[in-house]
Amino acid sequence: MTSWDPSSWRSKPNAQEVHYEDPVALESVVTRLRALPPLVTSWEIERLKSLIADAQIGKRFLLQGGDCAETIAECRPDNVVNKLKILLKMSLVLILGGRRPIVRVGRFAGQYAKPRSSPTEVRDGVELPSYFGDLVNRADFTPEARRPDPQHLLTGYQHAAMTLNFVRALAAGGFADLHHPEYWDLSFFESAVLTPALRDEYQQITRQLADALRFMEALGEGAIEELSRVEFYSSHEGLNLHYESAQTSTVAYADGYYDLSTHLPWIGERTRALDGAHIEYFRGIRNPIGIKLGPKSTVSDVERLLDVLNPKEEAGRIVLITRMGAARAAEALPPLLAGIKRRVLWVCDPMHGNTHSTSTGIKTRSYEKILEELEATFDAHERAGTIFGGVHFELTGDDVTECVGGAAGITESDLGRNYESLCDPRLNQAQALELAFRIAKRMRASV
């Protein structure tokens, strides 16, 4: 392998390169970002890596979820709180279903960049740059909004810092104390369209967990503090390499470089070319890294990626996130499970392979297809004897109407009622919680 530094990616082809009009202004912003404090710490990253290593051998289960793309406008206390609450509620269900600790990773505090299938978008004969997320440009279809502006990199950093600061303050203040799961209900939980059976089942689970914790404490269990303390980790797609590399540095008392903009960056389907800029960047950082794998992925493709990204077979380093689609999962996943014998964490993203547009052009996803891919993934792992170690969702704690189906009975005609995503459709809190119950039942069956 050739030598590596945080800027060596610049010599490689960049599949999602952003074309900034003023290179001097871009370098000025990158220099400023490089001088700012890191958003996360190396010891947090190493802690997460150790938890992922546990999940790789079945001792933990990873729950990763959050917005398709964060926006600057949505950096509000209620928005952050609702996302944390739905992740906590889902993890509570999964704890009792799987009988193992949950690693909670949020798609927040940096998920401001989105890959696009085309660099430009055409509306009514007008062609403008595509919306690449608030880290790059803005969603309004005007020349001014769609122009990539390097100042947005600084704005993204600032809002990521505010989000992480609030998340840490909530966790330190007891917001996530498992002794009081009854406090996690969203403000609209009672008015949400949930079946009485689902609501009763959740409330029963909250009581069971609280009672179990108190019982263990009464017995003098020394490790109860570890069980009752909830940790949150941040993740985002490492798409804009100007942003990622500016926050990449060495730290005292540790070898190598860390991407200190997030705990768990991931590589998307569009950016995992072996000779590309993103693989060049990711091979040099010490973070755990995710790799999205679609239905066309082959064993040889993945093996070559692992040779580059984890040549020393480090535990906790690699998270393989399969996104096959309900129609392809049963066919495409088993060969990968049979052929890849490395120590990796297998995670299912049932969202991205199940996107479709309605007859009126609205992008949506079917709850039933999402569940179908999850069931097919469970089946494939059971047959292969491999460990299904986590799930990856695009979801929100808000009562949106972006995905159809589920107990809430959202139909295509409901989508216009509260469709807020600027990119891909997200599960609302009712659909996400319902999926958590279905996953928990499969986990319990295999315990």
C-alpha positions as CSV (number, residue, x, y, z in Angstrom):
1,M,0.0,0.0,0.0
2,T,1.1,3.6,-0.7
3,S,1.6,6.1,2.1
4,W,-1.5,7.7,3.5
5,D,-2.4,11.1,5.0
6,P,-5.7,12.9,5.5
7,S,-5.5,14.6,2.0
8,S,-4.2,11.6,-0.1
9,W,-7.8,11.0,-1.3
10,R,-7.4,14.2,-3.4
11,S,-5.4,12.2,-6.0
12,K,-8.1,9.7,-6.5
13,P,-11.4,9.8,-8.6
14,N,-14.2,11.2,-6.5
15,A,-17.6,9.6,-7.5
16,Q,-19.6,12.3,-5.7
17,E,-17.3,15.3,-6.1
18,V,-18.8,18.7,-5.4
19,H,-17.7,21.4,-7.7
20,Y,-17.1,24.6,-5.8
21,E,-16.8,27.8,-7.9
22,D,-14.1,29.4,-5.7
23,P,-11.3,26.9,-4.7
24,V,-9.6,29.6,-2.6
25,A,-12.7,30.1,-0.5
26,L,-13.0,26.4,-0.1
27,E,-9.5,26.0,1.2
28,S,-10.0,28.9,3.6
29,V,-13.0,27.1,5.1
30,V,-11.2,23.8,5.3
31,T,-8.3,25.5,7.1
32,R,-10.7,27.0,9.6
33,L,-12.4,23.6,10.1
34,R,-9.0,22.0,10.7
35,A,-8.4,24.5,13.5
36,L,-11.7,23.9,15.3
37,P,-12.1,21.5,18.2
38,P,-13.1,17.9,17.3
39,L,-16.8,16.9,17.6
40,V,-16.1,13.5,19.2
41,T,-13.1,12.0,21.0
42,S,-10.8,9.1,20.2
43,W,-11.8,7.3,23.4
44,E,-15.5,7.5,22.5
45,I,-14.6,6.0,19.1
46,E,-12.6,3.2,20.7
47,R,-15.4,2.5,23.1
48,L,-17.8,2.1,20.2
49,K,-15.4,-0.1,18.4
50,S,-15.3,-2.4,21.4
51,L,-19.1,-2.5,21.5
52,I,-19.2,-3.4,17.8
53,A,-16.7,-6.2,18.5
54,D,-19.1,-7.6,21.1
55,A,-22.0,-7.4,18.6
56,Q,-19.9,-9.3,16.0
57,I,-19.9,-12.3,18.3
58,G,-23.5,-11.9,19.4
59,K,-23.1,-10.2,22.8
60,R,-24.8,-7.0,21.7
61,F,-27.2,-5.8,19.0
62,L,-26.7,-2.5,17.0
63,L,-29.7,-0.1,16.4
64,Q,-28.8,2.7,14.0
65,G,-31.4,5.2,13.0
66,G,-32.3,8.8,12.3
67,D,-33.0,11.2,9.5
68,C,-32.3,10.5,5.8
69,A,-30.7,13.9,5.7
70,E,-30.5,16.4,8.6
71,T,-31.3,20.0,7.8
72,I,-30.1,23.1,9.5
73,A,-33.7,24.3,10.1
74,E,-34.5,21.1,12.0
75,C,-31.7,21.6,14.5
76,R,-34.2,22.2,17.4
77,P,-34.5,20.8,20.9
78,D,-37.8,19.1,20.2
79,N,-36.5,17.4,17.1
80,V,-33.4,16.0,18.8
81,V,-35.4,14.9,21.8
82,N,-38.0,13.0,19.7
83,K,-35.3,11.2,17.7
84,L,-33.6,10.1,20.9
85,K,-36.9,9.0,22.4
86,I,-37.8,6.8,19.5
87,L,-34.4,5.2,19.5
88,L,-34.7,4.6,23.2
89,K,-38.2,3.1,22.9
90,M,-37.1,0.8,20.1
91,S,-34.0,-0.3,22.1
92,L,-36.1,-1.0,25.1
93,V,-38.2,-3.4,23.1
94,L,-35.1,-5.0,21.6
95,I,-33.5,-5.5,25.0
96,L,-36.3,-7.6,26.2
97,G,-36.7,-9.4,22.9
98,G,-33.0,-10.3,22.4
99,R,-31.9,-10.5,26.0
100,R,-28.7,-8.5,25.2
101,P,-27.5,-4.9,25.4
102,I,-28.3,-2.5,22.5
103,V,-25.7,-0.3,20.9
104,R,-27.5,3.0,20.0
105,V,-26.2,4.9,17.0
106,G,-28.0,7.9,15.7
107,R,-27.9,9.2,12.1
108,F,-27.4,12.7,13.6
109,A,-24.9,15.5,14.2
110,G,-23.4,15.4,10.7
111,Q,-25.9,13.6,8.3
112,Y,-26.0,16.8,6.3
113,A,-24.7,15.4,3.0
114,K,-26.5,13.2,0.6
115,P,-25.3,11.3,-2.6
116,R,-27.3,11.9,-5.7
117,S,-27.7,9.8,-8.8
118,S,-27.3,12.9,-11.1
119,P,-25.2,16.0,-10.5
120,T,-28.0,18.2,-11.9
121,E,-31.8,18.3,-11.7
122,V,-34.2,19.6,-14.3
123,R,-37.6,21.2,-13.6
124,D,-39.8,22.8,-16.3
125,G,-36.8,23.0,-18.6
126,V,-34.5,24.6,-16.0
127,E,-31.4,22.7,-15.1
128,L,-29.7,23.4,-11.7
129,P,-27.2,21.5,-9.5
130,S,-28.9,18.7,-7.5
131,Y,-29.5,19.2,-3.8
132,F,-26.6,17.4,-2.1
133,G,-27.7,18.2,1.5
134,D,-27.3,21.3,3.7
135,L,-23.6,20.7,4.0
136,V,-23.3,21.6,0.3
137,N,-26.2,23.7,-0.9
138,R,-29.9,24.3,-0.1
139,A,-33.1,22.6,-1.3
140,D,-34.9,25.5,-2.8
141,F,-34.9,25.3,-6.6
142,T,-33.1,28.6,-7.3
143,P,-29.6,29.3,-8.7
144,E,-28.6,30.9,-5.5
145,A,-29.8,28.1,-3.2
146,R,-28.3,25.3,-5.4
147,R,-24.9,26.8,-5.7
148,P,-22.4,24.8,-3.6
149,D,-21.1,27.2,-0.9
150,P,-18.1,26.2,1.2
151,Q,-19.5,28.2,4.1
152,H,-22.1,25.5,4.5
153,L,-19.3,23.2,5.7
154,L,-18.8,25.5,8.7
155,T,-22.5,25.8,9.3
156,G,-22.8,22.0,9.3
157,Y,-20.0,21.7,11.8
158,Q,-21.6,24.3,14.1
159,H,-25.0,22.6,14.1
160,A,-23.5,19.2,14.5
161,A,-21.6,20.5,17.6
162,M,-24.9,22.0,19.0
163,T,-26.7,18.7,18.5
164,L,-24.0,16.6,20.1
165,N,-23.7,19.0,23.0
166,F,-27.5,18.7,23.6
167,V,-27.4,14.9,23.3
168,R,-24.6,14.6,25.8
169,A,-26.4,17.0,28.2
170,L,-29.5,14.9,28.1
171,A,-27.7,11.7,28.7
172,A,-25.7,13.1,31.6
173,G,-28.9,14.6,33.1
174,G,-30.7,11.2,33.4
175,F,-32.9,11.6,30.3
176,A,-32.1,8.1,29.2
177,D,-32.1,6.4,32.6
178,L,-33.6,2.9,32.1
179,H,-35.2,3.1,35.5
180,H,-37.8,5.4,34.2
181,P,-38.8,4.3,30.7
182,E,-42.3,5.6,31.3
183,Y,-40.8,9.1,30.7
184,W,-39.8,8.3,27.1
185,D,-43.3,8.5,25.6
186,L,-43.5,11.0,22.8
187,S,-45.9,13.9,23.5
188,F,-48.3,12.6,20.9
189,F,-48.0,8.9,21.8
190,E,-51.6,8.6,23.1
191,S,-53.1,10.4,20.1
192,A,-51.0,8.5,17.5
193,V,-52.8,5.9,15.4
194,L,-51.7,2.8,17.2
195,T,-53.6,-0.4,18.0
196,P,-54.6,-0.8,21.6
197,A,-52.7,-4.1,21.6
198,L,-49.5,-2.5,20.5
199,R,-49.8,0.3,23.0
200,D,-50.5,-2.2,25.9
201,E,-47.6,-4.4,24.8
202,Y,-45.1,-1.5,25.0
203,Q,-46.4,-0.3,28.3
204,Q,-46.1,-3.8,29.7
205,I,-42.5,-4.0,28.4
206,T,-41.5,-0.7,30.1
207,R,-42.9,-2.0,33.4
208,Q,-41.0,-5.3,33.0
209,L,-37.7,-3.7,32.4
210,A,-38.0,-1.2,35.3
211,D,-39.0,-4.0,37.7
212,A,-36.1,-6.2,36.5
213,L,-33.6,-3.4,37.1
214,R,-34.9,-2.8,40.6
215,F,-34.8,-6.5,41.4
216,M,-31.2,-6.8,40.3
217,E,-30.2,-3.8,42.4
218,A,-32.0,-5.3,45.4
219,L,-29.8,-8.4,45.0
220,G,-26.7,-6.1,45.0
221,E,-25.7,-6.6,41.4
222,G,-22.5,-4.6,40.9
223,A,-22.8,-4.1,37.2
224,I,-26.3,-2.5,37.4
225,E,-24.8,1.0,36.6
226,E,-23.5,-0.3,33.3
227,L,-26.9,-1.7,32.5
228,S,-28.9,1.4,33.4
229,R,-26.6,4.0,31.7
230,V,-27.4,4.6,28.1
231,E,-24.8,5.7,25.6
232,F,-25.4,7.4,22.3
233,Y,-23.1,7.5,19.3
234,S,-23.3,9.6,16.2
235,S,-23.0,8.4,12.6
236,H,-23.2,9.8,9.1
237,E,-22.2,9.0,5.6
238,G,-18.6,10.2,5.0
239,L,-19.5,11.8,1.7
240,N,-17.9,15.2,1.6
241,L,-14.3,14.5,2.0
242,H,-13.3,18.1,2.5
243,Y,-15.4,18.1,5.7
244,E,-14.2,14.7,6.9
245,S,-10.5,15.2,6.3
246,A,-10.5,18.6,7.9
247,Q,-11.6,17.0,11.2
248,T,-9.1,14.1,10.9
249,S,-6.0,14.1,13.1
250,T,-3.8,12.2,15.4
251,V,-4.4,12.3,19.1
252,A,-2.2,11.9,22.2
253,Y,-1.6,8.4,23.6
254,A,-2.9,6.6,20.5
255,D,-1.5,5.6,17.1
256,G,-3.0,6.6,13.8
257,Y,-5.6,9.1,12.6
258,Y,-9.2,9.5,13.7
259,D,-12.1,11.1,11.9
260,L,-13.3,13.2,14.8
261,S,-16.4,14.5,13.0
262,T,-18.3,11.4,14.0
263,H,-18.0,8.0,15.8
264,L,-19.2,5.8,12.9
265,P,-18.8,7.1,9.3
266,W,-20.0,4.9,6.5
267,I,-19.3,4.4,2.8
268,G,-22.3,4.3,0.5
269,E,-23.1,2.2,-2.6
270,R,-22.0,5.0,-4.9
271,T,-18.7,5.7,-3.3
272,R,-17.1,2.3,-2.6
273,A,-15.0,2.0,-5.8
274,L,-11.8,0.3,-4.8
275,D,-9.6,2.9,-6.6
276,G,-11.8,5.9,-5.5
277,A,-11.3,8.8,-3.2
278,H,-13.5,7.5,-0.4
279,I,-11.8,4.1,0.0
280,E,-8.5,5.9,0.0
281,Y,-9.7,8.2,2.8
282,F,-11.4,5.5,4.9
283,R,-8.5,3.1,4.8
284,G,-6.4,5.5,6.9
285,I,-8.7,6.3,9.8
286,R,-9.1,4.3,13.0
287,N,-12.9,4.7,13.4
288,P,-15.2,1.7,12.9
289,I,-16.6,2.1,9.4
290,G,-19.8,1.0,7.8
291,I,-20.0,-0.3,4.2
292,K,-23.4,-0.3,2.3
293,L,-23.8,-3.4,0.2
294,G,-26.5,-3.7,-2.5
295,P,-27.9,-6.7,-4.3
296,K,-25.1,-6.7,-7.0
297,S,-22.4,-7.0,-4.4
298,T,-20.2,-10.1,-4.8
299,V,-18.0,-12.0,-2.4
300,S,-14.9,-11.0,-4.3
301,D,-15.9,-7.3,-4.3
302,V,-16.3,-7.3,-0.5
303,E,-13.1,-9.4,0.1
304,R,-11.1,-6.8,-1.8
305,L,-12.6,-4.0,0.2
306,L,-11.8,-5.7,3.4
307,D,-8.3,-6.4,2.3
308,V,-7.8,-2.6,2.0
309,L,-10.0,-1.3,4.8
310,N,-9.2,-3.9,7.5
311,P,-5.9,-5.7,6.5
312,K,-5.1,-6.6,10.2
313,E,-8.6,-8.1,10.8
314,E,-9.2,-5.8,13.7
315,A,-12.3,-6.6,15.7
316,G,-15.0,-4.0,15.7
317,R,-13.6,-2.3,12.6
318,I,-16.1,-3.3,9.9
319,V,-19.9,-3.0,9.8
320,L,-21.4,-4.5,6.6
321,I,-24.8,-2.9,6.0
322,T,-26.8,-5.0,3.5
323,R,-29.5,-3.1,1.6
324,M,-30.9,-5.7,-0.9
325,G,-34.6,-4.9,-1.3
326,A,-37.4,-7.3,-0.4
327,A,-37.5,-8.8,-3.9
328,R,-33.7,-9.6,-3.9
329,A,-32.7,-10.3,-0.3
330,A,-33.5,-14.0,-0.2
331,E,-31.4,-14.5,-3.4
332,A,-28.6,-12.0,-3.0
333,L,-27.7,-12.2,0.7
334,P,-27.0,-16.0,1.2
335,P,-23.9,-16.1,-1.1
336,L,-22.3,-13.2,0.8
337,L,-23.0,-14.9,4.2
338,A,-21.5,-18.1,2.9
339,G,-18.5,-16.6,1.2
340,I,-17.3,-13.9,3.7
341,K,-15.7,-15.5,6.7
342,R,-14.1,-12.3,8.1
343,R,-15.0,-10.9,11.5
344,V,-17.6,-8.3,10.5
345,L,-20.8,-7.0,12.0
346,W,-23.8,-7.9,9.7
347,V,-26.5,-5.2,9.7
348,C,-29.6,-4.9,7.6
349,D,-30.8,-1.6,6.1
350,P,-34.2,-2.5,4.8
351,M,-35.0,1.0,3.7
352,H,-32.9,1.9,0.7
353,G,-33.7,-1.2,-1.4
354,N,-37.5,-0.6,-1.0
355,T,-38.0,2.9,-2.3
356,H,-40.5,3.5,-5.0
357,S,-42.6,6.4,-6.4
358,T,-46.3,6.6,-6.5
359,S,-48.3,7.3,-9.7
360,T,-48.2,11.0,-8.8
361,G,-44.4,11.0,-8.4
362,I,-44.1,11.0,-4.6
363,K,-41.2,8.9,-3.2
364,T,-42.3,6.5,-0.6
365,R,-41.5,3.1,1.0
366,S,-43.8,0.3,2.1
367,Y,-43.7,-0.9,5.7
368,E,-44.6,-4.4,4.5
369,K,-41.7,-4.5,2.1
370,I,-39.3,-3.3,4.8
371,L,-40.6,-6.0,7.1
372,E,-40.3,-8.6,4.3
373,E,-36.6,-7.8,3.9
374,L,-36.0,-8.0,7.6
375,E,-37.7,-11.4,7.7
376,A,-35.7,-12.6,4.7
377,T,-32.5,-11.4,6.4
378,F,-33.3,-13.2,9.6
379,D,-34.0,-16.4,7.6
380,A,-30.7,-16.1,5.6
381,H,-28.6,-15.7,8.8
382,E,-30.3,-18.6,10.5
383,R,-29.6,-20.9,7.6
384,A,-26.0,-19.7,7.2
385,G,-25.3,-19.9,11.0
386,T,-24.0,-16.3,11.0
387,I,-24.8,-13.6,13.4
388,F,-27.4,-11.0,12.5
389,G,-26.0,-8.1,14.5
390,G,-28.0,-5.0,13.9
391,V,-30.5,-2.9,11.9
392,H,-30.2,0.5,10.2
393,F,-33.3,2.7,9.7
394,E,-34.3,6.0,8.3
395,L,-36.8,7.2,10.9
396,T,-38.0,10.1,12.8
397,G,-39.7,10.7,16.2
398,D,-42.2,13.0,14.5
399,D,-45.7,11.9,13.3
400,V,-44.9,12.1,9.6
401,T,-46.7,10.4,6.7
402,E,-43.8,9.4,4.4
403,C,-43.9,5.6,4.4
404,V,-47.1,3.6,3.6
405,G,-48.5,0.7,5.6
406,G,-48.2,-0.6,9.1
407,A,-50.7,-0.6,11.9
408,A,-51.3,3.1,11.4
409,G,-52.8,2.3,8.1
410,I,-51.1,5.1,6.1
411,T,-52.0,4.9,2.4
412,E,-50.7,6.8,-0.7
413,S,-53.5,9.3,-0.3
414,D,-52.2,10.1,3.2
415,L,-48.7,11.0,2.1
416,G,-49.4,14.6,1.4
417,R,-50.8,15.1,4.9
418,N,-47.4,15.5,6.7
419,Y,-44.5,14.7,4.3
420,E,-41.5,16.6,5.5
421,S,-38.4,14.8,4.2
422,L,-36.3,16.7,1.6
423,C,-34.7,13.4,0.3
424,D,-35.9,9.9,1.2
425,P,-39.1,8.9,3.2
426,R,-38.7,8.0,6.8
427,L,-40.6,5.7,9.2
428,N,-42.7,7.6,11.7
429,Q,-42.6,6.7,15.4
430,A,-45.6,4.3,15.2
431,Q,-44.1,2.3,12.2
432,A,-40.6,2.3,13.8
433,L,-41.9,1.0,17.1
434,E,-44.1,-1.6,15.4
435,L,-41.0,-2.9,13.5
436,A,-39.1,-3.1,16.8
437,F,-41.7,-5.4,18.2
438,R,-41.5,-7.7,15.1
439,I,-37.6,-7.8,15.3
440,A,-37.8,-8.5,19.1
441,K,-40.1,-11.5,18.5
442,R,-37.6,-12.9,16.0
443,M,-34.7,-12.3,18.3
444,R,-36.6,-13.9,21.2
445,A,-37.3,-17.0,19.1
446,S,-33.6,-17.5,18.6
447,V,-32.4,-16.9,22.1
